[in-house]
Amino acid sequence: MSDTFAKVNVRILEKEYQVSCPIDERAALLDAAELLNNKMREIRDSGKVMGLDRIAVMAALNITNDFLMARSEGTTIDETVSIRLRNLTERVETALQKGQQMDL
């Protein structure tokens, strides 16, 4: 294995996993493993889902849903900001063409 990769041990639901990742992504991997472990514990402790594979699938679905919602909200924010910037740009251009001072 190359020197640019690290073997990282992560613990999820009391089970150890060894994962290889680029050295500069080690912290992100540990954060992801902690998030996954917490989500899986939450699901397991609710008592509504039994079996490690089902818990893992439910955790993956929950995390993916959170990600998609955040991405969608980010897109909406980006679109809103773009529209406002476009409107402000048009107002500035109009004011410059008229040689007037404008209210922002």
Phi and psi in radians as a Rosetta constraint file:
Dihedral C 1 N 2 CA 2 C 2 CIRCULARHARMONIC -1.214 0.35
Dihedral N 2 CA 2 C 2 N 3 CIRCULARHARMONIC 2.742 0.35
Dihedral C 2 N 3 CA 3 C 3 CIRCULARHARMONIC -1.201 0.35
Dihedral N 3 CA 3 C 3 N 4 CIRCULARHARMONIC -0.234 0.35
Dihedral C 3 N 4 CA 4 C 4 CIRCULARHARMONIC -1.463 0.35
Dihedral N 4 CA 4 C 4 N 5 CIRCULARHARMONIC -0.057 0.35
Dihedral C 4 N 5 CA 5 C 5 CIRCULARHARMONIC -2.005 0.35
Dihedral N 5 CA 5 C 5 N 6 CIRCULARHARMONIC 2.619 0.35
Dihedral C 5 N 6 CA 6 C 6 CIRCULARHARMONIC -2.181 0.35
Dihedral N 6 CA 6 C 6 N 7 CIRCULARHARMONIC 2.549 0.35
Dihedral C 6 N 7 CA 7 C 7 CIRCULARHARMONIC -1.621 0.35
Dihedral N 7 CA 7 C 7 N 8 CIRCULARHARMONIC 2.160 0.35
Dihedral C 7 N 8 CA 8 C 8 CIRCULARHARMONIC -2.098 0.35
Dihedral N 8 CA 8 C 8 N 9 CIRCULARHARMONIC 2.281 0.35
Dihedral C 8 N 9 CA 9 C 9 CIRCULARHARMONIC -1.639 0.35
Dihedral N 9 CA 9 C 9 N 10 CIRCULARHARMONIC 2.222 0.35
Dihedral C 9 N 10 CA 10 C 10 CIRCULARHARMONIC -2.145 0.35
Dihedral N 10 CA 10 C 10 N 11 CIRCULARHARMONIC 2.621 0.35
Dihedral C 10 N 11 CA 11 C 11 CIRCULARHARMONIC -2.068 0.35
Dihedral N 11 CA 11 C 11 N 12 CIRCULARHARMONIC 2.115 0.35
Dihedral C 11 N 12 CA 12 C 12 CIRCULARHARMONIC -2.254 0.35
Dihedral N 12 CA 12 C 12 N 13 CIRCULARHARMONIC 2.102 0.35
Dihedral C 12 N 13 CA 13 C 13 CIRCULARHARMONIC 0.849 0.35
Dihedral N 13 CA 13 C 13 N 14 CIRCULARHARMONIC 0.956 0.35
Dihedral C 13 N 14 CA 14 C 14 CIRCULARHARMONIC 1.068 0.35
Dihedral N 14 CA 14 C 14 N 15 CIRCULARHARMONIC 0.335 0.35
Dihedral C 14 N 15 CA 15 C 15 CIRCULARHARMONIC -2.142 0.35
Dihedral N 15 CA 15 C 15 N 16 CIRCULARHARMONIC 2.336 0.35
Dihedral C 15 N 16 CA 16 C 16 CIRCULARHARMONIC -1.517 0.35
Dihedral N 16 CA 16 C 16 N 17 CIRCULARHARMONIC 2.401 0.35
Dihedral C 16 N 17 CA 17 C 17 CIRCULARHARMONIC -2.278 0.35
Dihedral N 17 CA 17 C 17 N 18 CIRCULARHARMONIC 2.407 0.35
Dihedral C 17 N 18 CA 18 C 18 CIRCULARHARMONIC -1.831 0.35
Dihedral N 18 CA 18 C 18 N 19 CIRCULARHARMONIC 2.165 0.35
Dihedral C 18 N 19 CA 19 C 19 CIRCULARHARMONIC -2.182 0.35
Dihedral N 19 CA 19 C 19 N 20 CIRCULARHARMONIC 2.442 0.35
Dihedral C 19 N 20 CA 20 C 20 CIRCULARHARMONIC -1.741 0.35
Dihedral N 20 CA 20 C 20 N 21 CIRCULARHARMONIC 2.387 0.35
Dihedral C 20 N 21 CA 21 C 21 CIRCULARHARMONIC -2.677 0.35
Dihedral N 21 CA 21 C 21 N 22 CIRCULARHARMONIC 2.811 0.35
Dihedral C 21 N 22 CA 22 C 22 CIRCULARHARMONIC -1.031 0.35
Dihedral N 22 CA 22 C 22 N 23 CIRCULARHARMONIC 2.479 0.35
Dihedral C 22 N 23 CA 23 C 23 CIRCULARHARMONIC -0.953 0.35
Dihedral N 23 CA 23 C 23 N 24 CIRCULARHARMONIC -0.723 0.35
Dihedral C 23 N 24 CA 24 C 24 CIRCULARHARMONIC -1.281 0.35
Dihedral N 24 CA 24 C 24 N 25 CIRCULARHARMONIC -0.091 0.35
Dihedral C 24 N 25 CA 25 C 25 CIRCULARHARMONIC -1.870 0.35
Dihedral N 25 CA 25 C 25 N 26 CIRCULARHARMONIC 0.120 0.35
Dihedral C 25 N 26 CA 26 C 26 CIRCULARHARMONIC -1.021 0.35
Dihedral N 26 CA 26 C 26 N 27 CIRCULARHARMONIC -0.833 0.35
Dihedral C 26 N 27 CA 27 C 27 CIRCULARHARMONIC -1.095 0.35
Dihedral N 27 CA 27 C 27 N 28 CIRCULARHARMONIC -0.709 0.35
Dihedral C 27 N 28 CA 28 C 28 CIRCULARHARMONIC -1.127 0.35
Dihedral N 28 CA 28 C 28 N 29 CIRCULARHARMONIC -0.685 0.35
Dihedral C 28 N 29 CA 29 C 29 CIRCULARHARMONIC -1.090 0.35
Dihedral N 29 CA 29 C 29 N 30 CIRCULARHARMONIC -0.790 0.35
Dihedral C 29 N 30 CA 30 C 30 CIRCULARHARMONIC -1.095 0.35
Dihedral N 30 CA 30 C 30 N 31 CIRCULARHARMONIC -0.700 0.35
Dihedral C 30 N 31 CA 31 C 31 CIRCULARHARMONIC -1.106 0.35
Dihedral N 31 CA 31 C 31 N 32 CIRCULARHARMONIC -0.752 0.35
Dihedral C 31 N 32 CA 32 C 32 CIRCULARHARMONIC -1.109 0.35
Dihedral N 32 CA 32 C 32 N 33 CIRCULARHARMONIC -0.737 0.35
Dihedral C 32 N 33 CA 33 C 33 CIRCULARHARMONIC -1.120 0.35
Dihedral N 33 CA 33 C 33 N 34 CIRCULARHARMONIC -0.683 0.35
Dihedral C 33 N 34 CA 34 C 34 CIRCULARHARMONIC -1.150 0.35
Dihedral N 34 CA 34 C 34 N 35 CIRCULARHARMONIC -0.756 0.35
Dihedral C 34 N 35 CA 35 C 35 CIRCULARHARMONIC -1.062 0.35
Dihedral N 35 CA 35 C 35 N 36 CIRCULARHARMONIC -0.817 0.35
Dihedral C 35 N 36 CA 36 C 36 CIRCULARHARMONIC -1.074 0.35
Dihedral N 36 CA 36 C 36 N 37 CIRCULARHARMONIC -0.795 0.35
Dihedral C 36 N 37 CA 37 C 37 CIRCULARHARMONIC -1.040 0.35
Dihedral N 37 CA 37 C 37 N 38 CIRCULARHARMONIC -0.795 0.35
Dihedral C 37 N 38 CA 38 C 38 CIRCULARHARMONIC -1.095 0.35
Dihedral N 38 CA 38 C 38 N 39 CIRCULARHARMONIC -0.772 0.35
Dihedral C 38 N 39 CA 39 C 39 CIRCULARHARMONIC -1.129 0.35
Dihedral N 39 CA 39 C 39 N 40 CIRCULARHARMONIC -0.728 0.35
Dihedral C 39 N 40 CA 40 C 40 CIRCULARHARMONIC -1.177 0.35
Dihedral N 40 CA 40 C 40 N 41 CIRCULARHARMONIC -0.672 0.35
Dihedral C 40 N 41 CA 41 C 41 CIRCULARHARMONIC -1.091 0.35
Dihedral N 41 CA 41 C 41 N 42 CIRCULARHARMONIC -0.770 0.35
Dihedral C 41 N 42 CA 42 C 42 CIRCULARHARMONIC -1.016 0.35
Dihedral N 42 CA 42 C 42 N 43 CIRCULARHARMONIC -0.793 0.35
Dihedral C 42 N 43 CA 43 C 43 CIRCULARHARMONIC -1.175 0.35
Dihedral N 43 CA 43 C 43 N 44 CIRCULARHARMONIC -0.798 0.35
Dihedral C 43 N 44 CA 44 C 44 CIRCULARHARMONIC -1.071 0.35
Dihedral N 44 CA 44 C 44 N 45 CIRCULARHARMONIC -0.785 0.35
Dihedral C 44 N 45 CA 45 C 45 CIRCULARHARMONIC -1.214 0.35
Dihedral N 45 CA 45 C 45 N 46 CIRCULARHARMONIC -0.347 0.35
Dihedral C 45 N 46 CA 46 C 46 CIRCULARHARMONIC -1.201 0.35
Dihedral N 46 CA 46 C 46 N 47 CIRCULARHARMONIC -0.402 0.35
Dihedral C 46 N 47 CA 47 C 47 CIRCULARHARMONIC 1.341 0.35
Dihedral N 47 CA 47 C 47 N 48 CIRCULARHARMONIC 0.039 0.35
Dihedral C 47 N 48 CA 48 C 48 CIRCULARHARMONIC -1.515 0.35
Dihedral N 48 CA 48 C 48 N 49 CIRCULARHARMONIC -0.355 0.35
Dihedral C 48 N 49 CA 49 C 49 CIRCULARHARMONIC -2.180 0.35
Dihedral N 49 CA 49 C 49 N 50 CIRCULARHARMONIC 2.270 0.35
Dihedral C 49 N 50 CA 50 C 50 CIRCULARHARMONIC -2.010 0.35
Dihedral N 50 CA 50 C 50 N 51 CIRCULARHARMONIC 2.557 0.35
Dihedral C 50 N 51 CA 51 C 51 CIRCULARHARMONIC 1.649 0.35
Dihedral N 51 CA 51 C 51 N 52 CIRCULARHARMONIC 2.303 0.35
Dihedral C 51 N 52 CA 52 C 52 CIRCULARHARMONIC -1.023 0.35
Dihedral N 52 CA 52 C 52 N 53 CIRCULARHARMONIC -0.724 0.35
Dihedral C 52 N 53 CA 53 C 53 CIRCULARHARMONIC -1.155 0.35
Dihedral N 53 CA 53 C 53 N 54 CIRCULARHARMONIC -0.675 0.35
Dihedral C 53 N 54 CA 54 C 54 CIRCULARHARMONIC -1.204 0.35
Dihedral N 54 CA 54 C 54 N 55 CIRCULARHARMONIC -0.691 0.35
Dihedral C 54 N 55 CA 55 C 55 CIRCULARHARMONIC -1.088 0.35
Dihedral N 55 CA 55 C 55 N 56 CIRCULARHARMONIC -0.757 0.35
Dihedral C 55 N 56 CA 56 C 56 CIRCULARHARMONIC -1.101 0.35
Dihedral N 56 CA 56 C 56 N 57 CIRCULARHARMONIC -0.740 0.35
Dihedral C 56 N 57 CA 57 C 57 CIRCULARHARMONIC -1.149 0.35
Dihedral N 57 CA 57 C 57 N 58 CIRCULARHARMONIC -0.760 0.35
Dihedral C 57 N 58 CA 58 C 58 CIRCULARHARMONIC -1.106 0.35
Dihedral N 58 CA 58 C 58 N 59 CIRCULARHARMONIC -0.717 0.35
Dihedral C 58 N 59 CA 59 C 59 CIRCULARHARMONIC -1.106 0.35
Dihedral N 59 CA 59 C 59 N 60 CIRCULARHARMONIC -0.763 0.35
Dihedral C 59 N 60 CA 60 C 60 CIRCULARHARMONIC -1.081 0.35
Dihedral N 60 CA 60 C 60 N 61 CIRCULARHARMONIC -0.730 0.35
Dihedral C 60 N 61 CA 61 C 61 CIRCULARHARMONIC -1.132 0.35
Dihedral N 61 CA 61 C 61 N 62 CIRCULARHARMONIC -0.752 0.35
Dihedral C 61 N 62 CA 62 C 62 CIRCULARHARMONIC -1.098 0.35
Dihedral N 62 CA 62 C 62 N 63 CIRCULARHARMONIC -0.807 0.35
Dihedral C 62 N 63 CA 63 C 63 CIRCULARHARMONIC -1.148 0.35
Dihedral N 63 CA 63 C 63 N 64 CIRCULARHARMONIC -0.717 0.35
Dihedral C 63 N 64 CA 64 C 64 CIRCULARHARMONIC -1.124 0.35
Dihedral N 64 CA 64 C 64 N 65 CIRCULARHARMONIC -0.726 0.35
Dihedral C 64 N 65 CA 65 C 65 CIRCULARHARMONIC -1.078 0.35
Dihedral N 65 CA 65 C 65 N 66 CIRCULARHARMONIC -0.781 0.35
Dihedral C 65 N 66 CA 66 C 66 CIRCULARHARMONIC -1.019 0.35
Dihedral N 66 CA 66 C 66 N 67 CIRCULARHARMONIC -0.753 0.35
Dihedral C 66 N 67 CA 67 C 67 CIRCULARHARMONIC -1.096 0.35
Dihedral N 67 CA 67 C 67 N 68 CIRCULARHARMONIC -0.825 0.35
Dihedral C 67 N 68 CA 68 C 68 CIRCULARHARMONIC -1.136 0.35
Dihedral N 68 CA 68 C 68 N 69 CIRCULARHARMONIC -0.663 0.35
Dihedral C 68 N 69 CA 69 C 69 CIRCULARHARMONIC -1.137 0.35
Dihedral N 69 CA 69 C 69 N 70 CIRCULARHARMONIC -0.759 0.35
Dihedral C 69 N 70 CA 70 C 70 CIRCULARHARMONIC -1.127 0.35
Dihedral N 70 CA 70 C 70 N 71 CIRCULARHARMONIC -0.713 0.35
Dihedral C 70 N 71 CA 71 C 71 CIRCULARHARMONIC -1.131 0.35
Dihedral N 71 CA 71 C 71 N 72 CIRCULARHARMONIC -0.722 0.35
Dihedral C 71 N 72 CA 72 C 72 CIRCULARHARMONIC -1.119 0.35
Dihedral N 72 CA 72 C 72 N 73 CIRCULARHARMONIC -0.766 0.35
Dihedral C 72 N 73 CA 73 C 73 CIRCULARHARMONIC -1.103 0.35
Dihedral N 73 CA 73 C 73 N 74 CIRCULARHARMONIC -0.681 0.35
Dihedral C 73 N 74 CA 74 C 74 CIRCULARHARMONIC -1.109 0.35
Dihedral N 74 CA 74 C 74 N 75 CIRCULARHARMONIC -0.688 0.35
Dihedral C 74 N 75 CA 75 C 75 CIRCULARHARMONIC -1.129 0.35
Dihedral N 75 CA 75 C 75 N 76 CIRCULARHARMONIC -0.753 0.35
Dihedral C 75 N 76 CA 76 C 76 CIRCULARHARMONIC -1.090 0.35
Dihedral N 76 CA 76 C 76 N 77 CIRCULARHARMONIC -0.758 0.35
Dihedral C 76 N 77 CA 77 C 77 CIRCULARHARMONIC -1.101 0.35
Dihedral N 77 CA 77 C 77 N 78 CIRCULARHARMONIC -0.775 0.35
Dihedral C 77 N 78 CA 78 C 78 CIRCULARHARMONIC -1.045 0.35
Dihedral N 78 CA 78 C 78 N 79 CIRCULARHARMONIC -0.750 0.35
Dihedral C 78 N 79 CA 79 C 79 CIRCULARHARMONIC -1.127 0.35
Dihedral N 79 CA 79 C 79 N 80 CIRCULARHARMONIC -0.747 0.35
Dihedral C 79 N 80 CA 80 C 80 CIRCULARHARMONIC -1.095 0.35
Dihedral N 80 CA 80 C 80 N 81 CIRCULARHARMONIC -0.782 0.35
Dihedral C 80 N 81 CA 81 C 81 CIRCULARHARMONIC -1.111 0.35
Dihedral N 81 CA 81 C 81 N 82 CIRCULARHARMONIC -0.726 0.35
Dihedral C 81 N 82 CA 82 C 82 CIRCULARHARMONIC -1.073 0.35
Dihedral N 82 CA 82 C 82 N 83 CIRCULARHARMONIC -0.755 0.35
Dihedral C 82 N 83 CA 83 C 83 CIRCULARHARMONIC -1.106 0.35
Dihedral N 83 CA 83 C 83 N 84 CIRCULARHARMONIC -0.797 0.35
Dihedral C 83 N 84 CA 84 C 84 CIRCULARHARMONIC -1.106 0.35
Dihedral N 84 CA 84 C 84 N 85 CIRCULARHARMONIC -0.730 0.35
Dihedral C 84 N 85 CA 85 C 85 CIRCULARHARMONIC -1.104 0.35
Dihedral N 85 CA 85 C 85 N 86 CIRCULARHARMONIC -0.720 0.35
Dihedral C 85 N 86 CA 86 C 86 CIRCULARHARMONIC -1.077 0.35
Dihedral N 86 CA 86 C 86 N 87 CIRCULARHARMONIC -0.779 0.35
Dihedral C 86 N 87 CA 87 C 87 CIRCULARHARMONIC -1.093 0.35
Dihedral N 87 CA 87 C 87 N 88 CIRCULARHARMONIC -0.769 0.35
Dihedral C 87 N 88 CA 88 C 88 CIRCULARHARMONIC -1.100 0.35
Dihedral N 88 CA 88 C 88 N 89 CIRCULARHARMONIC -0.722 0.35
Dihedral C 88 N 89 CA 89 C 89 CIRCULARHARMONIC -1.062 0.35
Dihedral N 89 CA 89 C 89 N 90 CIRCULARHARMONIC -0.776 0.35
Dihedral C 89 N 90 CA 90 C 90 CIRCULARHARMONIC -1.081 0.35
Dihedral N 90 CA 90 C 90 N 91 CIRCULARHARMONIC -0.713 0.35
Dihedral C 90 N 91 CA 91 C 91 CIRCULARHARMONIC -1.137 0.35
Dihedral N 91 CA 91 C 91 N 92 CIRCULARHARMONIC -0.728 0.35
Dihedral C 91 N 92 CA 92 C 92 CIRCULARHARMONIC -1.120 0.35
Dihedral N 92 CA 92 C 92 N 93 CIRCULARHARMONIC -0.802 0.35
Dihedral C 92 N 93 CA 93 C 93 CIRCULARHARMONIC -1.082 0.35
Dihedral N 93 CA 93 C 93 N 94 CIRCULARHARMONIC -0.726 0.35
Dihedral C 93 N 94 CA 94 C 94 CIRCULARHARMONIC -1.092 0.35
Dihedral N 94 CA 94 C 94 N 95 CIRCULARHARMONIC -0.787 0.35
Dihedral C 94 N 95 CA 95 C 95 CIRCULARHARMONIC -1.120 0.35
Dihedral N 95 CA 95 C 95 N 96 CIRCULARHARMONIC -0.694 0.35
Dihedral C 95 N 96 CA 96 C 96 CIRCULARHARMONIC -1.147 0.35
Dihedral N 96 CA 96 C 96 N 97 CIRCULARHARMONIC -0.666 0.35
Dihedral C 96 N 97 CA 97 C 97 CIRCULARHARMONIC -1.159 0.35
Dihedral N 97 CA 97 C 97 N 98 CIRCULARHARMONIC -0.641 0.35
Dihedral C 97 N 98 CA 98 C 98 CIRCULARHARMONIC -1.491 0.35
Dihedral N 98 CA 98 C 98 N 99 CIRCULARHARMONIC -0.194 0.35
Dihedral C 98 N 99 CA 99 C 99 CIRCULARHARMONIC 1.192 0.35
Dihedral N 99 CA 99 C 99 N 100 CIRCULARHARMONIC 0.529 0.35
Dihedral C 99 N 100 CA 100 C 100 CIRCULARHARMONIC -1.918 0.35
Dihedral N 100 CA 100 C 100 N 101 CIRCULARHARMONIC 2.770 0.35
Dihedral C 100 N 101 CA 101 C 101 CIRCULARHARMONIC -1.520 0.35
Dihedral N 101 CA 101 C 101 N 102 CIRCULARHARMONIC 2.533 0.35
Dihedral C 101 N 102 CA 102 C 102 CIRCULARHARMONIC -2.164 0.35
Dihedral N 102 CA 102 C 102 N 103 CIRCULARHARMONIC 2.758 0.35
Dihedral C 102 N 103 CA 103 C 103 CIRCULARHARMONIC -1.612 0.35
Dihedral N 103 CA 103 C 103 N 104 CIRCULARHARMONIC 2.270 0.35
